[in-house]
Amino acid sequence: MKRIVVGVDGSDPSLHAVRLAAELAAPSRSALLLVYVKRPILIPTEGYAALIAGMRLRAEEEAQAVFAPARAEAERFSVPVDTRSLEGSPAEVLVDVAAAEDAGLLVVGNRGAGAASRVLLGSVSDRAVHISKVPVLVVR
């Protein structure tokens, strides 16, 4: 397996997912791709450019804050780690990245940081399992 894609959001389950993915990757020196998905900003752009730019900057800063402990966790296992911060619907983005990267596995935590939205939209892990052509490992 050349690459394992791991969804990260800063939650404890996502750090457990990183740890398990790194453990799986270590023997074969597979690379990890940590993916953080930001929700799209849904504000009309006319007259709001500065506000949107500030919101995007804060979202990217949040992504970098999420990547730091996840990267540290993965690097404990001496596996190559890359990060990617994207925007969209988390399950769909993770599945698309895993397919585009020809990943051997997509790893996600069973619960993420978005508990309130999960009630309305369904969990990212559940959705990924149902739509992915790449094998999905849900970590508890």
Backbone bond lengths (Angstrom), bond angles and torsions (degrees), N, CA, C in turn:
res aa  C-N    CA-C-N  psi(-1)  N-CA   C-N-CA  omega(-1)  CA-C   N-CA-C  phi
1 M - - - 1.450 - - 1.535 107.23 -
2 K 1.328 116.40 123.57 1.455 120.14 -177.77 1.520 113.30 -81.79
3 R 1.326 117.15 -38.88 1.458 120.15 -173.01 1.517 111.03 -144.52
4 I 1.331 114.08 142.30 1.465 121.66 174.42 1.521 106.75 -121.37
5 V 1.329 116.69 126.61 1.457 122.12 177.26 1.529 107.56 -94.40
6 V 1.347 115.61 132.68 1.462 120.69 -179.16 1.522 109.03 -126.63
7 G 1.321 116.70 123.72 1.459 121.18 174.88 1.518 109.56 -78.63
8 V 1.338 116.57 128.53 1.466 120.88 178.65 1.519 109.78 -126.25
9 D 1.347 114.83 144.22 1.464 119.50 178.54 1.525 112.51 -142.97
10 G 1.327 116.57 7.43 1.458 120.05 179.26 1.517 114.21 92.25
11 S 1.314 117.69 -6.52 1.471 120.81 -179.60 1.528 110.11 -81.13
12 D 1.317 115.83 160.43 1.469 120.16 176.09 1.529 111.85 -59.23
13 P 1.342 119.36 -44.14 1.469 117.89 177.97 1.530 113.10 -60.02
14 S 1.332 118.37 -33.85 1.464 118.08 179.03 1.532 111.01 -71.09
15 L 1.338 117.85 -32.76 1.467 119.82 174.80 1.529 110.83 -68.91
16 H 1.326 117.64 -35.40 1.468 120.26 174.07 1.528 109.83 -63.69
17 A 1.333 116.64 -38.54 1.460 120.72 177.94 1.525 110.64 -63.01
18 V 1.331 117.16 -42.48 1.467 120.96 177.69 1.526 109.89 -61.40
19 R 1.319 116.64 -46.26 1.464 120.99 -178.63 1.532 111.00 -58.95
20 L 1.340 116.85 -48.18 1.457 119.98 -179.09 1.530 111.07 -66.11
21 A 1.317 117.01 -41.61 1.466 120.22 178.01 1.528 110.80 -60.78
22 A 1.331 117.21 -41.35 1.464 120.98 178.69 1.531 110.67 -65.27
23 E 1.324 116.70 -39.92 1.464 120.09 177.05 1.527 110.78 -61.79
24 L 1.337 116.70 -40.22 1.464 120.61 178.77 1.529 111.34 -70.22
25 A 1.322 116.44 -35.10 1.465 121.08 -176.60 1.526 112.90 -77.31
26 A 1.314 117.75 -29.31 1.461 122.01 -171.27 1.534 114.42 -56.03
27 P 1.332 119.91 -49.05 1.469 118.20 -176.39 1.528 114.22 -60.17
28 S 1.323 117.11 -34.96 1.470 120.49 -178.39 1.526 112.82 -100.84
29 R 1.342 116.27 2.09 1.470 122.13 -178.14 1.537 111.10 57.34
30 S 1.319 115.67 33.43 1.465 120.15 174.22 1.521 108.69 -65.01
31 A 1.309 116.59 150.56 1.459 121.47 178.75 1.521 110.18 -88.71
32 L 1.330 115.44 147.24 1.458 121.04 173.19 1.517 108.76 -103.33
33 L 1.320 115.82 138.40 1.458 121.94 171.19 1.518 106.28 -116.65
34 L 1.342 116.05 108.41 1.461 121.79 178.48 1.517 108.08 -86.21
35 V 1.329 116.66 125.59 1.465 121.26 -176.11 1.521 109.41 -121.07
36 Y 1.334 114.94 124.88 1.462 122.95 174.79 1.524 106.46 -110.17
37 V 1.325 116.89 128.75 1.462 120.66 -177.81 1.516 109.73 -112.75
38 K 1.347 114.60 120.08 1.465 121.22 177.06 1.526 108.22 -90.93
39 R 1.303 115.41 142.64 1.465 119.48 174.99 1.529 108.62 -70.50
40 P 1.323 117.95 144.87 1.463 120.05 178.45 1.533 111.49 -63.72
41 I 1.307 115.78 148.55 1.464 121.59 176.58 1.521 107.17 -87.48
42 L 1.315 116.23 119.72 1.464 120.97 -173.98 1.525 111.27 -110.14
43 I 1.316 116.07 62.06 1.458 122.05 176.84 1.523 106.77 -121.07
44 P 1.325 118.20 136.77 1.461 118.90 177.45 1.533 109.58 -54.96
45 T 1.324 116.37 134.22 1.464 120.05 -174.22 1.528 113.09 -74.28
46 E 1.301 118.37 -28.20 1.459 120.83 -176.75 1.525 110.82 -62.35
47 G 1.306 116.22 114.75 1.452 121.29 177.35 1.526 114.41 84.20
48 Y 1.314 117.55 -0.72 1.456 121.15 -177.15 1.530 112.57 -119.71
49 A 1.293 118.12 17.90 1.469 121.30 -174.75 1.526 112.11 -57.28
50 A 1.331 118.04 -45.27 1.469 120.31 -178.76 1.523 110.94 -65.96
51 L 1.328 117.03 -40.55 1.459 121.15 178.47 1.524 110.66 -62.63
52 I 1.324 116.65 -46.73 1.462 121.26 -179.63 1.527 110.28 -63.67
53 A 1.329 117.13 -42.19 1.472 120.10 178.72 1.525 110.55 -60.67
54 G 1.321 117.43 -42.41 1.460 121.29 177.80 1.516 111.88 -64.44
55 M 1.321 117.05 -40.93 1.463 121.02 178.91 1.528 110.75 -65.52
56 R 1.326 116.60 -39.76 1.473 120.05 178.70 1.523 110.80 -66.44
57 L 1.333 116.67 -39.09 1.460 120.66 177.73 1.529 110.41 -63.15
58 R 1.331 117.19 -45.22 1.467 120.26 178.55 1.532 111.32 -63.85
59 A 1.324 117.33 -38.02 1.472 120.70 178.38 1.524 110.49 -65.07
60 E 1.316 117.45 -38.92 1.464 120.43 178.35 1.528 110.79 -69.45
61 E 1.328 117.30 -38.15 1.466 120.32 175.82 1.529 110.35 -62.70
62 E 1.334 116.55 -39.59 1.461 120.77 176.77 1.523 110.32 -62.78
63 A 1.315 116.63 -42.66 1.468 120.60 178.59 1.527 110.37 -59.30
64 Q 1.322 116.77 -45.42 1.466 119.79 -179.64 1.526 110.96 -64.19
65 A 1.326 117.56 -35.92 1.464 121.24 177.07 1.528 111.08 -66.84
66 V 1.318 117.41 -33.55 1.462 121.51 177.21 1.534 110.21 -72.30
67 F 1.334 116.55 -39.25 1.461 120.47 -178.02 1.528 112.82 -65.86
68 A 1.317 118.74 -34.30 1.467 121.36 -173.34 1.536 112.44 -55.90
69 P 1.340 120.04 -57.08 1.468 118.27 179.77 1.530 112.85 -68.82
70 A 1.331 117.49 -31.95 1.465 120.44 179.37 1.528 109.97 -66.60
71 R 1.329 116.81 -43.69 1.465 121.10 178.21 1.529 109.90 -62.99
72 A 1.323 117.09 -43.83 1.465 120.95 179.78 1.527 110.46 -60.41
73 E 1.325 116.39 -41.87 1.467 120.80 178.97 1.526 110.53 -61.72
74 A 1.318 117.38 -46.36 1.467 121.54 -178.90 1.523 111.51 -66.65
75 E 1.321 116.96 -39.83 1.464 120.54 -177.15 1.524 112.48 -68.23
76 R 1.333 117.83 -20.02 1.466 120.21 174.13 1.528 111.21 -58.92
77 F 1.333 116.47 -24.31 1.458 121.47 -177.73 1.532 111.96 -99.71
78 S 1.324 116.79 7.67 1.473 122.92 176.88 1.522 113.21 56.72
79 V 1.324 116.07 40.82 1.465 119.67 175.36 1.525 108.59 -107.55
80 P 1.330 117.26 148.78 1.462 119.82 176.82 1.531 110.23 -63.93
81 V 1.328 116.33 137.20 1.464 121.41 -177.01 1.520 109.44 -130.41
82 D 1.326 114.83 133.74 1.450 121.59 172.58 1.521 106.76 -127.98
83 T 1.326 116.83 158.79 1.460 120.71 179.46 1.516 109.89 -128.55
84 R 1.321 114.19 152.92 1.456 119.88 176.23 1.525 108.38 -147.12
85 S 1.322 116.05 129.93 1.454 122.83 177.44 1.526 107.45 -109.97
86 L 1.328 116.40 120.34 1.461 121.00 -175.78 1.519 110.27 -128.78
87 E 1.305 115.98 170.94 1.459 121.63 -179.08 1.519 109.42 -122.83
88 G 1.337 116.09 137.89 1.456 120.31 176.77 1.506 111.42 149.65
89 S 1.310 115.62 -159.60 1.457 122.97 177.26 1.535 107.19 -82.93
90 P 1.344 118.35 120.27 1.463 120.11 -169.90 1.534 116.09 -52.02
91 A 1.306 118.83 -51.02 1.465 119.68 -177.29 1.521 111.35 -61.42
92 E 1.309 116.26 -46.34 1.453 120.29 -178.11 1.533 111.25 -64.22
93 V 1.330 116.65 -42.12 1.461 119.94 179.66 1.523 110.14 -64.55
94 L 1.324 118.01 -46.32 1.462 120.68 179.97 1.527 111.56 -59.90
95 V 1.324 116.62 -44.67 1.466 121.15 179.77 1.531 110.11 -64.31
96 D 1.329 117.29 -43.32 1.465 120.68 178.99 1.527 111.72 -62.56
97 V 1.339 116.98 -42.63 1.463 120.54 178.89 1.524 110.30 -64.02
98 A 1.325 116.86 -45.28 1.469 120.00 179.89 1.531 111.00 -58.95
99 A 1.324 116.84 -41.61 1.466 120.22 179.05 1.526 111.13 -68.97
100 A 1.327 117.16 -45.25 1.469 121.09 -178.59 1.523 112.19 -64.30
101 E 1.326 116.67 -33.37 1.468 121.66 -179.35 1.523 112.15 -85.91
102 D 1.322 116.83 0.32 1.460 121.86 -176.70 1.529 110.53 53.38
103 A 1.345 114.56 42.38 1.463 121.09 -178.06 1.522 110.33 -68.56
104 G 1.312 115.19 148.95 1.448 120.36 175.96 1.510 112.49 -84.43
105 L 1.360 115.43 -15.84 1.461 119.67 -175.65 1.526 109.35 -161.38
106 L 1.316 115.20 144.07 1.460 123.26 171.18 1.521 106.41 -114.64
107 V 1.342 117.23 125.21 1.459 121.66 -177.73 1.526 108.92 -117.06
108 V 1.332 116.24 130.03 1.464 121.67 178.36 1.529 109.19 -137.91
109 G 1.325 115.64 153.40 1.459 120.66 173.44 1.517 109.74 -75.50
110 N 1.326 116.05 158.21 1.467 118.43 -178.32 1.521 112.51 -78.17
111 R 1.319 116.80 -19.64 1.464 120.89 175.80 1.505 107.75 -141.42
112 G 1.322 115.43 139.63 1.453 118.52 -179.37 1.503 112.25 -115.53
113 A 1.304 114.58 -164.56 1.458 121.03 -177.68 1.523 112.35 -76.89
114 G 1.323 118.16 -14.06 1.459 120.68 -175.17 1.510 114.02 -97.88
115 A 1.309 118.01 56.19 1.468 121.16 -175.49 1.522 112.66 -60.19
116 A 1.326 117.66 -41.43 1.470 119.62 -178.34 1.519 111.00 -64.93
117 S 1.318 117.37 -43.64 1.459 118.80 -179.66 1.524 111.43 -70.81
118 R 1.338 117.37 -26.54 1.457 119.98 179.37 1.525 110.81 -62.11
119 V 1.327 117.36 -35.81 1.455 121.10 179.50 1.528 109.80 -61.35
120 L 1.331 116.52 -39.26 1.454 120.62 -177.73 1.523 113.16 -84.53
121 L 1.326 116.93 -37.36 1.458 120.26 -170.31 1.521 114.75 -107.07
122 G 1.314 119.02 -11.82 1.452 121.29 -173.72 1.514 109.27 89.97
123 S 1.317 117.22 155.83 1.454 119.53 -174.61 1.519 111.35 -76.76
124 V 1.316 114.70 150.82 1.464 121.52 177.38 1.524 109.49 -61.73
125 S 1.326 116.45 -44.15 1.469 119.15 -177.74 1.526 111.09 -63.48
126 D 1.314 117.43 -43.22 1.461 120.87 179.84 1.527 110.94 -62.18
127 R 1.306 115.73 -45.26 1.474 120.02 -179.97 1.522 110.85 -64.24
128 A 1.338 116.90 -43.73 1.464 120.50 -179.52 1.524 111.30 -60.80
129 V 1.323 116.89 -42.25 1.462 120.91 179.01 1.529 110.66 -58.82
130 H 1.323 116.10 -37.95 1.462 119.84 -175.78 1.525 114.40 -80.18
131 I 1.317 118.43 -25.02 1.467 118.70 -174.66 1.524 114.46 -110.80
132 S 1.321 118.23 -10.07 1.464 120.61 -174.43 1.525 112.52 -82.96
133 K 1.339 114.98 138.66 1.449 120.90 171.81 1.536 109.40 -90.82
134 V 1.335 116.18 -16.40 1.462 122.71 175.01 1.522 107.77 -86.88
135 P 1.341 119.12 140.45 1.464 119.40 176.97 1.530 111.64 -55.63
136 V 1.326 116.19 139.25 1.464 122.54 -178.96 1.527 109.09 -117.23
137 L 1.327 115.86 129.42 1.454 121.50 174.98 1.525 107.30 -110.22
138 V 1.331 116.31 119.36 1.456 122.21 177.85 1.515 107.69 -99.00
139 V 1.339 115.94 121.49 1.464 120.97 -174.28 1.518 109.35 -101.33
140 R 1.313 116.16 129.09 1.460 122.63 177.16 1.509 109.43 -92.72
